[in-house]
Amino acid sequence: LTDQDAHLDALSSAILRQKQIGLQIGDELDLHVDLLQQTDAAVERTQNRLGTVNNRVGDVIASNKTDHRANLCIIVLVLILVLIVFS
């Protein structure tokens, strides 16, 4: 009977350690879930910013193409006028 009590005490302490380890694992998982949610939110904000910047870059590129064509037309017209005036 004394041996059974000793074995039951050892089993009880082993189960208590497993419970504590399980609780620590649960706490660690909760921490990781919070970190993943923060990372997800940061990635979403960054994607939104990149989308905005991408749109702005597209607008700048589109406006530069138009400006170059207009500038080229103005230069050609000025050259034609210079040739007409000095010929």
N, C-alpha and C positions, 0 to 999 in steps of 0.2 A: 504493500500500500504506500509506503514511503517512496519507493522507486516510481510508482505511478504519479504521485504528487510532484516529484522532481521533474519527470518527463512532461507533465502537464504545465508546470511553470516554465520550462524551456520552450514548449510549444506556444504558450501564451506570449512570451517575450518575442519569439520569432514572428508571430502574427502581428504583434504591436509594431515591430520594426517594419514589416511589410506595409502596414497601414500608413506609417509615417512616410515611407518611401513613396507610396501611392499618392499621398497628399502633396508631397514635394513635386512629384511629376505633374500633378494637376495644376499646381501654382505655376510651374515652369511653362506648361502649355498655355495657360491664361496669359502669361507675359508674352509669349510668342504670338498669340492671336492679336494682342494689342499692337505689337510691333508690326505685324503684317498689315493690320488695318491702317496704321500710320503711313507705312510705306506705300500702300495702295492709294491713299489720299494724296500723298506727295507726287506719285507718278501721274495721277489724274490731273493735278494742277499743272505739272510740267507739260503734259500732253496738250492741255488747253492753251498754255503759253506758246508752245511750239506751233500749234495750229494758227494762232493769231499772228505770230512772226512770219510763218509761211505765207499767209494771206498778204501781209504787208510787203514781203519780198516779191511776191507775184505782182502786186500792184506797181511796185517800183520798176520791175522789169518791163511790165506792159507800158508804163508811162515813158520809160527810156526809149523803147522802140518807137513810139509815136513821136517823141521829141527829136530823135535822130532823123527820122524821115522828114519832119517839118524843117529841121535845120538844113538838111541836104537840099530840100527844095528852095529854101531861101538863098543858100549859097549859089546854087545853079542860076537862079534868077538874077542875082547880083553879078555873077560872071557874064551872063548874057547882056545885061545892061552895060557893063564896063566894055565889053567887046563892041557893042553897038555905038556907044559914045565915042570910043577912041578909034573906031575904024573909018 
